[in-house]
Amino acid sequence: MRRIVTHTPLIPIPGQFDPVAVPRDVTPRGDGRVDLLGLPRQRIATLFEEAGLDAKQAKLRSRQVYHWLYHRGVTEFDAMTDIAKTMRPWLTERFVIGRPEVVEAQHSTDGTRKWLLRTADGHDFEMVFIPDADRGTLCVSSQVGCTLNCTFCHTGTMKLVRNLTPGEIVGQVMLARDALGEWPKGRMDVAEEEDEAEYTSDGRLLTNIVMMGMGEPLYNFDNVRDALKLVMDGDGLALSKRRITLSTSGVVPMMERCGEEIGVNLAVSLHAVTKPVRDEIVPINRKYGIEELLSACAAYPGASNARRITFEYVMLKDKNDSDDDARELIRLIKHYKLPAKVNLIPFNPWPGAVYECSDPERIRRFSEIVFEAGISAPVRTPRGRDIDAACGQLKTAAEKKSRAERDREAAAG
């Protein structure tokens, strides 16, 4: 089927300012149908009313569709067995349950999986699944490209094209569940009062979500919030907010709203403890400085010793990895009385990068200094480096590999 691609101009980025993309909650489709993925139950009911159902019917059908959509993971109205057979073609004609298109799926030697995905209007982005012995973490993107231009990050070399919609964000979680076979099994209809004990989901591989993929989540706040509400909804994907972490490079004005309106764990891309160095590697520091950022961390709703703020710190050789840097990090955390832990991230190289990774011994010593001060500072094991899926490496493979090359590879496989 021929894809209809609509023109989406790049968002202009004239200097350090807060980019506001044109708001949209659904990406327009070439066939005119409305994609229900990413929409809350009330919005679905409203769309059903606008399409011709009376209010009572719209409310009932929206409840049924919402359940099948987010609880069962179905993608076809014909699979919704408690909806009248005569009703299903009516829904199919007007609506669709989308998923981002999978352009390419890669597997790392360490078990990490990366997907190159495409939106309905032809833009590419990536997501990564990282399995561990006791958890499985999905790294979710919030934008196509990024505007922050952090100099150690490959994604930062891309232009920001647009924000992802709630459906394109939650669609990543749905795709991962599809790929991992993790939708509930058992009775496949829904009664008026459903007994949740009548179906189960076997031991889940996907246990955690981190908003750490492409883009700055707090520059797409409304869509990220709306998507995560569906993920956390007990009638939706039903993942606890304690298992979701949102990472920001320091969009200070949105941090309090993030805590109040989303309530997930907070991670902050700190990466340096002095103004000159952080100005260089995380340019948003010129707009919201370290002191302002750490003050916002201290005020983050819900932060406590039980729910510590994570500071991400990429280890760059001779740039931010000295003993003095470690001591200043400790001083800042204690000065602002922050319930915090530090993730030390060995720099993951990419073509054209101007930095090198700190030596292993230097990273170990930095970690020891912070640990000795009573602050947890584990060194993150790089995952997925061989498929450019590690932290800071995400940049859509479409820029490196032509569609013809991918088609040839698929045919050969």
N, C-alpha and C positions, 0 to 999 in steps of 0.2 A: 504494500500500500504506500502511495506517495505521501511523504511527510510534508505538511505545509508549515514552513518556517516563517515566523513573523519577525520583523526587524526590531531588535532591542538595542538602543544606543548605549554606549558606555556612560556610566555616571561620571561627570566631570570631577576632578580632584584638584582644584587650585589651592594648594597649600594645606595647612593643618586646620581643618574645620570638621564639624560633625556632618557627614554626608547623609542626606535624607533622600532615600529612593522613592520613586512614585509608589504609593501604597497599592498593593494588590493582594487579595487573599486566595485567588484562584488564577492559574495561568490559562489564558484563553486557548481553546482548542480549535483546530482547523475544521472539525466536523460539527462545531456548534454545541455539542453536549457539554454539560457542566460536570466537572470532576468533584465528587463528594469527599475525596480523601483530604483530611486536614480540617474538615468543618465540624463544629460542635453540633449536638443534637438539635438545638433550637434553630440554628441556621438551616439545617437540613429540612426541618419542618416548614420553615418559611419558604424555602425554595419549592417544596412540594405544594404548598398552598398557591404560590404564584403560578405553578404549572397547571392548576385546575382542581386540586383536591380540596374538599371542605376541611375546616379547621380540625375536626375530630379525627378524620381519616389521616390528615397530614401528620398529626401528633402520633398516632398509632404506627403509621408506616415509618416515620423517622426513628421511633424507638427500635423497631425491628431492624431496620437497615443499619442503624448505629451499632447494634449488637453484633450483627454479622460482619460488619466492616472492621471493627476494632477488636472484638473478642474472638472472632472465628477466623479472620483474615481472608475471607472470600473476596474474589475479584469479579464475580459474575452474579447478576441478580437472579439468574436461573438456579443458582445454588441455594437460594434463600427459601427453604422448604416450607416455612410457615406463612409465606406470602402467596396469595392466590395466583394460580398459573396465569390467569387473565391479566393480572396486574403487572407481572414481570416484564412483558414486552413494552408496556407503557413506560416503565422505569428505564429500560434499556434504550428506548428511543430518545430519551431526554437527558439521561445522566450516565456517568461512567465512574467506575472505581479504579482510579489510576495507580500506577506505580512509576517511579522514574525508570526510564529505559536503561537496561544494562548494556553498555557498549563493550566493556571488557571486564573480566574477573581474573585476578591474579592471586596465586598462592605463594607465600614465602616458604623457605625451607624450615622456618621456626613455627609454622602454623598460622602466622598472620595472613589475613585475607584482605585484599583491596579491590574495590569496585570502582570503575569509571562509569559514571551515570550521566544521563542526558535528560533535560527537561523537555516538555512538550513544545517549547519554542526554540529548541535546538542548542541549548547551552550545556556545557559539560562541567561536572564537579565530581568529587571523590568522597568515599567513605571507607573506613578501615575497621575490621574486627580483629581483636587481639585476645586469643584464648590463653588462659592460665590454668593452673591446677585447680584452683578454688573459685575461679570467676571467669567471665567472658565479657570483655568491654568493647562497646561499639563507639567509635570515634565519628561524630556526626558533624557535617558541614552546615553552616548557616548562610553563606553567601557564595555566589559565583565570583571567584577572585577575592581580593582583599584591598583595603585602602590604607592599611597602616604602614606598609613599607618597612617592616622590621628587617634589618639588614642581614640577619643570620637565617632568615626564613625564606624558603623557596617560594611558598605561596605569596609572600610579599612582593615578589617580582611580577606577579600578574596584575593586570588592571582589574578594578572592581567593575563587573558588568551589571549585576543587580542582586537584590536580596532574594533568597529562596522563600517561597510561600510556606505557610504552615503545612500544607499537603506534601510539599517537596522535602520538608524537614522530617515530618513523621513518617513519610514514605520510605526514608532510609531505614528506620526501625522495622517497618513492615517487611521491606525487602530482606533484611537480615533474618527476620523470623521465617520468611519463606525459605531462604537458603538453608537455614538450620533445622527446618522441620519442626518448629516450636509453637504451632497453634494447638489449642486444646483439642483433645480427642474424646469421643464419647457421644452422647445424645446430641443430635445435630438439628434440633428445633428448639424453639424458645417458648415456654408457657408464659401465662400472664404473671405468675409468681415463680420464677425459676429457682430451683434448688441448685446452688453452685456446686454442691457435693456430687452432682450427677455427672460431672465431667472433670477431667484432670489434665494438667499439662505435665508431661514427664520431666524429669530433672532438667532444668533449663541450662543451656549453654550461655545464652545472652542474659547476664545478670546486672550489668552496669552500663550506663550511658555517660559519655563525656562530650560536652559541646566544645570540642577542641580541633575540629576539622578546619576546612577552608573558611576564612572570614572571621570577623569580630562579632560575636553573638549580640553584644549590647548595642551595636549599630543596626541591628535588625530586631529590636527588643520585642515589639508587638507580635511579630510572627513566631519568634522563638518561644515567647511566653505561651501563645495559643497552642503551639505544637506540643510543648511539654505538659500543658494541662491535659491534653488527650492521652499522653503517655502515662501520666500519674492518675488519671481518672479510674476509680475502681470498676466502673462499667466500661472503661476503654481498655488500654493496654495494661493498666494496673501495675505499674512499676513504682516502687516507693521513692519518694523524693530524696531519701537518704542514699539512694543508689545512683543519683544523677548529680554530675558536677558540671558547672558552667565555668569556662575559662575566659577571662578578659585581660586585655593588655593594659587596662586602666581607664575605662570610660567612666570617670568618677561620677558624673551627674546621674547615671543610670544604676549605680550599684545598690543604692538603698531601695529603689523600686524593684530591683531584681530579688532582693531578700524578702520584700513584703509581698510581691505579686506572684513570684515563682517559688521561692523558699527552698531552692536546691543548694547543694554545697558550692562554695566559691573557691575557684583557683585563680591566682593572679600571676600573669607572666611578668615577673620582676626583672630577672636576668642581669641586673646591675644595682649597685648600692650608692653610686655617686652620680651627680647630675651630668657631668660631661660624657661619661660612658653610656649611661642610659639614654641620653639625648641622641647619641649616635646609633645605638642598636635597637632602641624602641622609641621612634621619633615622637610618639604621642606624649612622651615625657615632657616635651617642650610646651605642651598645652596643659597637661595635668601632671605636676611634678611629684616626686617621690613622697614628700611630706603630705601633700594633699591626698595622694593615693592611699597611704598608710592610715591616715585619719579616717578615710572612708571605710577601710578594712576594719578598723576598731569599732566603727558604728554599724557594721553589717548585721542586719537582723538575724538572730538565730545562731550567730557564731558563739562557740563555747569550747571548753576543753573536750567535750564529747563530739563536737562538730567543728573541727579546726579548719582554719583557712589554709589552703595549700599555696605555697609560693614556688613557682616553677623557675628554675635557674639553669640556663644552658651554659655549659662549661666551655669557654673560649680561651684558647691558649694565649697567655700574656695580655689578656684584655680585662677579665673580671674574676680571675681565679687565684689571686694571691692570698696569703694569710691575713693581710690587712683587710681585704675584701670580706673574708669570712667573719672577721671580728666586727666589722661595721654592720654586716647583716645581723649578727647577734644583737648588737647595740640597738639597731632600729626596731627589731622585733620586741625587745624588752622595753624600750622607751615608750612604744605605743601600746604595751601590755596586750600583745596580740596572741590569742590562742592559735598557734601556727605550727605547721610542719613544712619542711623544704624538700622539694624533689630536685635533686641534682641530675641534669640531663646531659650526658655526653653529646657534644655537637655532632649532628649527622650531616656529613658532607653532601654537597650537590654541585653540579657543574657551574663554575663561575663564582662560587662562594669565595669571599676574601678572608675567611677565618679558618683556623685549624682547631681540632679538638684538643683540649687540655690533656696532658700526659696522664695515664692511669694513676701514677703515684701522686701527682698533684691533686687529682680529683679525690683520691682517698684521704689525703691530708686535710683538704678543705672540709670534707665530710666529718672527719674526726674532730676538728675544731668546733664545728657547730654542735655535734653530738655531745661533746664535753660540756657545753653550756646548757645542756638539758633540753635541746631542741632536736627533734627527729629530722635527720637529713640523709635518707637513703639515696643511693645512686640508682637511677632508673636504667634497667638493662635495655639497650636499643633493640627494638623489634621491627621486623619487616624492612630492614635496610636494603636487602637485595631486590626489593620491588618498589623502592622509593616510597615506602609507607610509614617510615619512622617520623618522629616528631620533627616538624619543620621542613619535611621533604615533599609535602603534598603540592603538586602542581599538575593540572590535568594533562594526562598523557597524550591528549589530542594535539598538544602543541609539539610533541616530540615524534609522533608516529602518525602517518597519514591513514585515512580510512581504508585506502586500498591495501596498505600493509596489514592492517588488522583483519580485513576480509581474507587476504591470502593466508594469514596465520590460522584463521578459523577454519578455512577449507582444508588446510593441511592437517589440522587437529582432528 
